[in-house]
Amino acid sequence: MTADMAFECLIVSRDPGVVCVMNKALESFSISTNVCFTNTKAADQLAANGADLIIVDWEETTADLLRNLQQPQGRQKPTVVAVSSGDRSLPGAHLIVRKPITGEACVQSIKVAYFRMLRDHRRFARYAVMTSVTAQNQNGRTFPITIMDIGDGGVGLMTKELLAVGDILSFRVLLPGADRSVYIEARILWTRQYGAVGCEFLRIPPVDLSVLHEWLKLKCRVKQPLVDL
C-alpha cells in the first residue's frame, strides 16, 4: 500500500456509451480503469490481476462470470455494479444502475461502491510489522514469535513453536512509530509450513484498540476522490 494507492475497476461492456459515462464517473473518484468487451476476457483479467470494483453491462452469461469469480484466500471479493435495462434483482450484483444511464446515476452508485470498497479494504489490508515478541498460549506456555503483519481484524506471525488451529495467544507488540505497545489476544485460524500462522483478534483493551486503529488509519491511505464524499 502506497500513499497514492488507487482502487482498480474492471468495466465489462461492448457499449461505448456505458464505457464513456462510467469512465468519467470513475475518474472523479480517482479509480483506475480497465475495459474488457467480453466475459471471457474479463474472466482472464480477473484471474490474473483481480479488481476492487467490477462494472458489468448485464447479459445472460454475466451471472456465470460472477459465479465463477474466485479470490485468493484472505482477500475481499470485489464490489459489483450491474448496468441493466430490466427491473429485477441480479445475482451477484451489489448495486444496479438502470439504463439509459446518466452521469448523475453513475456517480451516486459509484459513491456507494466506494464506501463499500474502503470498508472492505480496511478490513482485509495487512501492513508489515516484522517485530519479535514473546507470546503466551492458553496453557501458560511462553515462546518467541515474530509478528509479520497486522490489520483491522487479525495478525500474521512466524514461529518455531508447534501450534494448532484454535490455540489462543496473548502478547504485547510495539507497532512501528507508535508511542505505546498494544496488548492482543488472538485465536489461530490457520497454520502453514515453515511456521507461518494466521490469527483473528479475540480481545484488545479499549485504549490499545484505539492505538491500533489510529496506526492503521495512518497506514490505510488511498488516492483522494475529486468529488465530495
N, C-alpha and C positions, 0 to 999 in steps of 0.2 A: 504494500500500500504506500503510495507516494502522496505528497501534499496536494497534487493536482490530479488524483485518480478520478477517472470519469466512468460512469456506468456505461455499459455496452448494450446496444439494441440490435436485434435482427428483424428486419421487415421482410415478410414473405408475401409478395404480391406481384401480379403482372400488370396492374392498373397504374399507369403513370400518374393519374390524379391522386390516388391514395398515397403513393410513394412521395409525391411532391408535398402534399399538405402535411403528412406525418413527419417528413424530414424537417420542415420548417418549424413545427411544434417541438420536435426533439432538440433541435439546435438551441431553442430558447431555454431548455433545461440542461444544457451542456452535456447531453448524452451523445456519445459517438454511435454511428450507424453503419450497418452493413445491409445490403439488399440481396435477396435471393428470389428468383422468379418462379421456382418450382419447389414443391415439398421435398423432393429427393435431394436437391442441392442444399436445402435448408437443414435436412437431417444430417448430411455430411458436415456442414458448417458447425452445427451444434455439437456433434460428436467430437470434432476437432478442437473447437475453441470455446464452446459454451456461450452463454449470454445472460445478462441480468434481466433483460426485457425482450419479449417476443411480441411483435405485432403481426397478426395474420389476417390476410384477406380471405374470409372463410369460404371453404369449398367442402365438398363431401368427404374428401380424403384428409382434410385438416385434422379431424379427430384422431386419425391414425398417427399423424405426426406427433401430436401432443401426448398420445397414449404411450408411444414408444420412447418418449423423451427420457433419457437417463442422465443422472447427475452423479459425479463422484461422491463417495461416502463422506458425510460431514459438510457437504456444500449445499446451500439453499437452492431450491428449484426456482427457475425464472418466473417472473410475473408475466402473465399472458393477457394481451389486449386483442380482442377479436373485432374485425370490421365486418359488419353483416347487414344485409338488407332485410333480414327476417326479424320476427318479434320474439322467437322462442329463445330460451336459455341454451347456451352452447357448452358442451362438456369440455372441461379443461381450461375454460376462459375465466379469468378473474374479473375482467371488465369488458363491456361491449360498446362499440361506437357504431351507431346506426348510419346507414347510407341514405341519402347522399351526405358525405361527411363535410363538416365545416371546420375552419381553423379553431374556432372557439370550443367546439365539442372535443376536438383532439387535445387541446391544451388542458381542458378540465379533466379528461380521462388520464392523461399523462401525469398530471399533478397528483392524482390519487395513486397511480402506479409508482410515482417517485417516492412518496412517503412509505409505501409498502417495501420498495427496494431498500430504502435507507434503514428501515426497521430490521429487515432480514439480514442486511449486511452487518449491522452492529451485533446481531445475534450470532452470526456464524464466523465473522472475521477473527483471525488469530494473529497475535503480534509477538515477535521474538523476544525472549527474556534471557535465556542462557545463563541461569543462576543456579549454583549448587546450594542446597539447604538440607536440613535433617528433618525427616518425616517420621511420624509415629502411626502405626496401624491400629486397628480396633482392639488388638490384644496387648497393646502397650509396647510392642517391639519397635525400636528405633533403627533407622538406617539412612544412608545418604541417597538423595535423588537430585537430578538436575532438571529444573523447570525449563522446558524448551520454548513453550509459547503459552499465551493466555488470552482469553476472550471474555465475552459477556456471560457465557454460560458454562465455561469449563476451562480445563488446563491440560496441556500435553507435557509429558515428562519422560525421562530416561532413568533407568535404574538397573543394577545388577541383582537386586532382590527379586525373588520369585513371587509374583503377585497374581491374584486371580480376580476375575470379574466379580464385582460385588464387594470387594475389600474396601474399607474406608480408611483414608489417610488424612492426617492433620499436619499442618506445617505453617510456618511464617515465611513470607518472601518479601524482600525489598525490591519493588519494581524500579527499573532504571529511571533515575531522575525524581523519584517520589521522595517525600520528606519522612515518611514512616513506613514500617513494614505492615503487611496485611496478613491477618490470620485466616486460614482457609481450611474447611473440612470438605473433602471431596470423595465421591464414590467412583470406583473404576468401572468404566463402561466396556473397554476393550483392551486387549494386550496384543503385541506383535513380537516377532522375533527380534533379537538383539536388544531387548529391554525397553522398547517403545510402549508407552501406556497412555491411554486417553481417559480423562475423568470429567465428571459433571460436578458442579458445586452442590453441596448439601447445606452448608451453613457458613456465612460470613457475618461477623458482627456489624451492626449498622454503621459505625464510624469507619471501619475498614472497608465496607462496601462502598461508602462514599468516596474513599480514596481511590479504589479500583475504578469506579465509574468516571471520576474526573480524569484519571490516567488514560482510560480507554477513549474518552471524548477527545483528548488531545491527539491521540493516535489516529482516530477514525475521521479523517478529513477527506471530503470529496469535492470535486470541482463545483464551484457555486453556480446555481442556475442564474440566467439573466432575467428571469421573471420573479416577482414577489411570491413567496410561498405563504 
